[in-house]
Amino acid sequence: MAVVYGILSEAFYGSGSRAKAEQLADRVAQDFRKQPGFRSATYFESDENNGEYGALVVWDTKEAAQAALGVVGPHWGRWREELGLKPVSPGKVEIVGIYEPNA
């Protein structure tokens, strides 16, 4: 059984926020890529009309995901503020296990 871990997040910025959300995703991904155990980052828009976004950042181990979140996570608020990107409701960030099926 191949198991890796991910940082799964969701954010709600409201209508018309896509460009700024993409800028934030680029900034966060840039710093995550520098952390040990990084595998990949996927950012997605779940509801264009309401400005709902999410991300799944995959790591080799749970410890790597936790460490990266501890290093990069504290900067998200400042980066959002610099972009003028204000959440319209609370988001969610959690570490999840990911099963990668055998081929």
C-alpha positions in Angstrom: 0.0 0.0 0.0 1.5 3.3 -1.1 0.6 6.1 1.2 1.6 9.7 1.0 0.2 12.8 2.7 -1.3 16.0 1.6 -2.2 19.4 2.9 -5.8 19.9 1.8 -7.1 23.4 2.0 -10.2 25.3 1.0 -10.7 29.1 0.9 -13.7 31.4 0.1 -12.7 34.8 -1.3 -15.9 35.8 -3.1 -16.8 36.6 -6.7 -14.1 38.1 -8.9 -11.2 37.0 -6.9 -9.6 34.4 -9.2 -6.6 36.5 -10.4 -5.6 37.3 -6.8 -6.2 33.7 -5.7 -3.9 32.5 -8.5 -1.2 35.0 -7.4 -1.5 33.7 -3.8 -1.3 30.1 -5.1 1.8 30.9 -7.1 3.4 32.4 -4.0 2.5 29.6 -1.6 3.6 26.9 -4.2 6.9 28.6 -4.6 7.7 28.3 -0.9 6.3 24.8 -0.6 8.5 23.6 -3.4 11.6 24.5 -1.3 10.5 22.3 1.6 11.9 18.7 2.0 9.5 16.0 1.0 7.5 18.1 -1.5 5.9 16.0 -4.4 3.3 18.2 -6.1 0.8 21.0 -5.8 -2.6 21.3 -7.4 -4.8 24.3 -7.0 -8.4 24.4 -8.1 -11.5 26.5 -8.4 -14.6 24.7 -7.0 -17.1 27.5 -7.6 -16.2 30.4 -9.9 -19.3 32.4 -9.1 -18.7 32.4 -5.4 -14.9 32.5 -5.4 -14.3 29.1 -3.8 -10.8 27.6 -4.2 -8.9 24.7 -2.9 -5.5 23.1 -3.0 -3.9 19.7 -2.5 -0.2 19.7 -1.8 1.4 16.2 -1.7 4.3 15.2 0.5 6.4 12.1 1.0 5.5 11.8 4.7 3.1 13.2 7.3 6.0 14.7 9.1 7.1 16.6 5.9 3.6 17.9 5.4 3.4 19.1 9.1 6.8 20.7 8.9 6.1 22.5 5.7 2.8 23.8 7.0 4.6 25.1 10.1 7.1 27.0 7.9 4.9 28.3 5.1 1.4 28.5 6.8 2.1 31.4 9.1 2.8 33.7 6.1 -0.5 33.1 4.3 -2.3 35.9 6.1 0.3 38.5 5.3 0.4 37.4 1.6 -3.4 37.6 1.4 -3.3 41.1 2.9 -0.6 42.2 0.5 -2.8 41.1 -2.4 -5.9 42.6 -0.9 -7.5 39.2 -0.8 -10.0 38.9 2.1 -11.8 35.7 2.9 -15.5 36.0 3.0 -15.9 33.0 5.3 -13.5 30.8 7.2 -11.6 28.2 5.2 -10.1 24.9 6.2 -6.6 23.4 6.2 -5.9 19.8 7.2 -3.4 17.1 6.6 -4.8 14.0 4.9 -3.5 10.6 4.0 -3.5 9.7 0.3 -3.6 6.2 -1.0 -1.9 5.8 -4.4 -3.3 2.7 -6.0 -1.0 0.0 -7.4 -0.7 0.0 -11.1 
